[in-house]
Amino acid sequence: MKKTAILMLKDGSIFHGKSIGIEGIQKGEIVFNTSMTGYQEILTDPSYNKQIITFTYPHIGNVGVNIHDEESPSIYAKGLIIREISPISSNYRSEKTLLEYLKERKILTIINIDTRKLTRKIRKNGSQEGCIICLNQEHQFKNYKEVLKYKKKFFFSKKTKKINLFNEKKIHIYNTKNKKNVTYINKKKNHIIVYDFGIKTNMIRMLKERKCKITIVPKNTTYQNILKLLPNGIFLSNGPGDPRKYKKSINSIKKLLKYNIPMFGICLGHQILALSNNAKIIKMKFGHHGGNHPIQNVFTKKIYITSQNHNFVVDKKSLPQNIQITHISLFDQTIQGIKIYKKPIFSFQGHPEANPGPHDTLFLFDKFIKKINKHSKI
């Protein structure tokens, strides 16, 4: 049975809706995603850690969910805001409905919200914190501060998840305490070290399809331990939060840059690479979250449609001389790609591997492999 629920923003705005999941109160940064498909991939993207997702597409859940479309084993988002949820699923790959999935994962969800009005407010005023309030009892909260006072009693006791390192058969995590616990796949091929900041499954698939052997390491792995693994290339994954807070990772990558090992960063990895080269990062007004973002190659002028998910961007005004811009957004002219001068190192803000797409920039993985092959012959 649907129960009354409200969404309260920090600025005092209140949206009335219905709860379709568990009871409780949950706060997080409200972000909106404009994608028309791929809701399960979005939900299981670790980059949404501590955020509440608003889907602008009005009808979510039509094709159900299945284990193969998960980008990680968990839902890291704090909550979900939907206009309408489909009570049934119609797809041969569906294993359960989205409603069943959300209840099983204990995600606070509010529906019947005017998502268009909410999105326009965020676009106009910028991202802000909000609370989903789904309670049995009637509680009249006068303002946002009053909601937070009820934290101990009513806030859903969902533990903050630690970002799980990707683990798949024949791919093992490098353990700094037991250096013998390292195994690879395709041992005669390129060895890629993957820095896991909150990686999506499809990024690993892209490297596997290109016959790479893969070692996934925690985000704070030192540059000395990376070098001991004798990598042919280093991959910097996506992940959640402010890239400026990944100080240990930035320091390690800064040291690794001196060795000219081919390196490729995506999303958060792109921002961390820029920081490692002394560029600055700024927070955007409301970020880019969606699957229809046009970007342009500044050299060829070719345009690509990309999937995006980020709240931070490399500051154009802070670029050092060794960083060259390769791609820009046609929405707001923000930096979408960079390369390091005279080094086999580059990065991209969007998601070339995005499921369900678009895949206009999937060739960037091939570019990474070509740089590795060329570098190995030097």
N, C-alpha and C positions, 0 to 999 in steps of 0.2 A: 504494500500500500504506500502511495506517495504521501509524504508528510510536508507540512509547511517548512520552508527554509528561507534564509535571507543571505545576501551577500552584502557586506558592509565594507566600504573603502575607507582608507585612512583620512580622506578629506571629508568624511561624513556622509557620502552618498550611500543610499540604500536601494538594493534591488530585491524584490520579492519573487520567490520561486518555489520549487518543490524539491524535496530530497528524495533520491532514489536508492541511496545506499545506506551506509552506517550512520550512526548518530555521533555528534561531537562538534567541536569547533576547531577549525584549522586555518592558520594564517600563512601567507606567502606572498611573493611578488606576483602581481597579476600580469600575464603576458597573453597576447592574442596570436593565433596561428591562422593564416588565411588559406591553408591547403584544403582542397576539396576531397582528397583521398589520403590514405595512409595514417589514419588516426591511431592504429595500434603501434606503428613504428614511432610515431610522435610520442605516445604515452610512455614507451619503454626506452626512450632516448635519455641516457644519464645526464645530458646537458640541461634537462629541466629540473634538476635537483633543487628543492626548496622553493619551487615556483608553482603557481596555480595557472593551469592552461585554460584559455577561452578559445573555443572553436568558432570561427566566424561563419563557417558553412552551417546552414540551419538544421540539417538532418544527419545525425551521426549514428553509426552502428549497423548500417544496412547489410554489410557483408560479414558481420560477426568477427570472431577472432580465431587465431590458430597459433600454435607454438612456433611455427616456422617464420612468422612475420615479426617476431620479437627481436628488438635490437639489443636487448639485455634481459637477464632473468627477472628483473624487478621493474616496478613503476616507481620512479624517483620523484615524480611530481607530487606536490602536497595535496592537490585537489583538482577538480575538473568542473568547468562551466559549459553547459550545452543548451542550445535553444530547444531542440527536440531530440530524443533518443529513440531509435527504432526498437520496438518490443520483440521483433523477430529478426532473424538473419537469413539471407538467401544467397548462398554461395557454396559450391561443392567442396571448397577447402575449409569451410567454417566448422569449428569444433564446439563452440558455445557462443552465446550472445554476448554483446559488449556489457550488458547489464549484469549478467552472471559473472563476467570477468572482473568488473569493478567491485562487486560485492566480495568476491573471493580474495581480491588483493587489498580489500579494506581501504578504498579510496573514497574520500568524501566527494560527493557529486551533487551539484545543483542544476536543475533543468527549468525550462519555462522562463528563463532570463531573457531580457531584451539584449541579446549579444551585440546587435548593431549599435545601440545606444552606448553600451559599455565600451565597445571598441572606439567609437568616436570620442568618448571622454578621454581614453588613454592616449589616443593620437593627438588630441588637443593639449592635454595637460601633462602628458608623460607618464611613464610607468610609476606605479605606487603599490604599497602594501595593501592587502585586503584580507578579510576573514570570511570563510564560508561557515554559517551557523546552522547546524542541523540538530535540533533538540526536541525531545518529546514535550517537555514542559514549556509553558509560555514565559518568555523572558523579554522584558522591554529594556533594551539597551539604548541609553540616551546618546552615546557617542562611542567612538572607536576605543578610546582609553578605557572606558568602562567594560568593553568586551574583554580586553586584555587582563583586567582584574580577575576575571573568572577562569583564568588559565588553569590553575591547579585543579579546579573542580570539574570543569567541563571540556577542556581541550583534549582532543583525541590523543591518547597516549601512544602515538605511532613513533617508534624510535627512529631517529635520523639514521638512514641507511648509510653504511660505508660503501663507497663506490666499489662494486665487485670487479675484480680483474677478470677479463675474458678468459675462459678456459674451455677448450674443445679437445676432443680426442686427437692425440698426436701433437698437440700444442701444449707446452707446459710453461708455467711461470718460473722465471729465474728467481731463485731464492738466495739472497746474499749470505744467509747463515749456513746454507748447505750448497756449495758451489757445484756439487756433483749432480744436483737436481736440475739438469738442463738437457732437454732433448729437442730435436728439431724434426721438421718434415723436409722431404726433398733435399737430402743432404748434399747433392751435387750441384745445387742451384744457389742463387743469391741468398745471402743470409741477412735478413732484415731485423733490426732491433726496433720494437714498437714500444714507445713510451705510452703507457696507459693512463690517461687523465680522466677516463670515463668513456672508453671506446665503444663504438657501435659495431655490431656483429658484421655488417656488410663490408666494413673496411677490411676486416680480416679476410673475408671471402675474396675481395678484389686482389689482395696480395697472394692468396693461395692459388687463384686462377692463373696468376702470372708466374707460377712455379717457384715461388720463393720459399725458403725455409725461414721460420718465424720464431723469434724469442720475444715474449711479452714481459716487460719489466715494470715495476711500480714507478709512480711519478717521481719519487725522490731518489731514484737510483743514481749513484755518483758517476761522474764521467770516467773515473778509473775502472769501475766495474763494467761499464759499457765497453771500454777499449779492450778489456780482457776477453770479451766475447768475440772479438775480431769481426765486427760487422762490415758488410759491404754497403749497407745503407741504414739510415735511421729515419723512422717514421714517427711524427708527433701527432697524436690523436686529438679528437674533439674532447670536450668535457665541460663541466659546469662552472659557473661563478666568474669572479673577477680574475683575469689572468695575472694581474700585478701581485696577487697573493701567493703565486707559485714560485716563491723566491729560490728555493733549493733547486727546483727544476731549471729555472732561468740560469742560475750560476753554473750548473752542470753543462747545459747546452752551450753557454758562452765559451766554456773551455773546449768543448767538442768542435766548435767552429774552426779552431786553429788547425785541426787535422784534415780539413777538406773532405770529410766523408760525405757522400751524397745524402741530402736530407730533404724531406718533404713533410710539410705541416698542413693540417686541415682544421679550420675553424679556431678553436682555442689554441691548437698547435701552431696555427698561423700567427696568432697574436703573441704567443710565447716566443716564437722565433724572432718577431720584430723587437720585442723587449730585450732579447738576448743580444741584439745588435744596436742597443741603446736608443731605440725609438720609444715613443710614448703611446699610451693607450688612453682613450677617453670613453666614457659611458654615453650611449646614444639615448635619445629622448624616449623612444619606445622599442628600439631594436628592429631587427629583421627576422620574421618568423613566417615562413610560407614556401610554397613550391613554384612561384611564378616570378622570380626576381631576375630581370634582365641585367647582364653584365657585359662589358665590352673589353676586348683585347686592345690595349692602347697602341700596339704596333701594327696589327693587321686590320684593326677596326671591325673585326668579326664580332657578332653578338651571340651570346648564349643565354638560355633560360636556365636558372639554377634554383636549387633548394637552399634555403638559408635558415639559420637558427642561432642568433647571437644578439647580445645586448651591448657589446663593446666593440670598438673599432680602432684601427691604427690611426694615429693622429698625423695628418698630412704635413702639418707645420713642423713636426718634430723629426722628420726623416733624416738620418745621417747620409753622408755621400755614398756609402757603400750599399744602400738599399735603393733598388729601382722598382717603380710601380709597373706592374704588368697588366692588371685588370682593374676596372672601376665599375661601380654600380651606376646604372642609368636612371635609377630612382632618385638618388641623392648625391651621386659623385663620390661616395666613400670608397676607400681602398678595398679591393677585392682580391688582389694578388700581388705578390712581390717576388723579387729574386735578389740574391746577394751577388754583388759585383765580383766577377772573376772567381766565383765558387759554384760548385754543382748543387746549389741549395736554393729552394724556392718554396712558396706556400700559397695557399688559396683559402679565402674566407668562407666560400660556399661549400656545399657537400656534393662532390662529383659522384659519390657512391650511393646517393640517397635512394631509399626505397619508399614509395614505388617510383620515384623519379622526380624530375627529369634527369636524363643522363647525358646531356650535351657536353659536359666537361669530363666525362669518364676517361678520356684520353690522357688526363694528367697522371694517372697511374702508370700508363705506358711511358710517358715522358720520364717519370721517376726511374723506371727500370732501364731505360736507354742511358740515362746519366750514370747509373751504376755500372752498366756494361762498358761504357766509354771510359769511365774512371778506372776500372779494373785493368784496362789495357795500358794505362800510362806507366 
